[in-house]
Amino acid sequence: MAPYRNSAQNSLSSNVNDSIEPTERDIWSSILKQVQQTATNKLPSNKSILVLGDNDSGKSSLIAKMQGIDATCKGSGLEYHYLMVRDEYRDEQTQCGVWILDGNYNWKSQLLRFALNKDNFEDTTVLVVCSMTKPWEMMNSLQYWMNCLQKHVQNLNLDPKKFKEYQNKSKLTIFCFFY
């Protein structure tokens, strides 16, 4: 059933449309088209997350939940996924790349260089995941992965001035994480 409209509403809307001259309508449509064509996506598309942690700590499960997927399959080596990030205010969306490094200690040094390198260092957030099944091992696991990360970052040979700038930006995040 169609919505009810009385004749007064119909005549009012037709009067408004009739009052806009064709040239004015064309101007507004051309402005709208121009804005849509030149508008750029404000959300950056080069951001990524690197997820580190021991085997069976829930790295893949965490990312699957963030993607809205219930079933996960255990990966090996270096997995790549993406998260759709949506800005509802501007009605925009972009992808955030997610790298999950397997907890196997033998592979980390060879595979970590693909997920975190000199080119994407500034745009990568590292997430260290610990399992709650063995809480007495959490600190050892955290220390191990932080040491691996620190050694890897040192091997990137970043500009010292730029690296100090990155450290100053991230102090608040690290502080909140540990306390």
Protein Blocks (a to p, Z undefined) as FASTA:
>chain_A
ZZdddfklmmmmmmmmmmpcfklmmmmmmmmmmmmmmpccfbdckbccddeddehilpmm
mmmmmnopabdcddehjaddddddddfklopadddddddddfbfklmmmmmmmmpcfklm
mmpccdddddfklmmlmmmmmmmmmmmmmmmmmmnopafklmmmmmmmmmmmmmmmmZZ
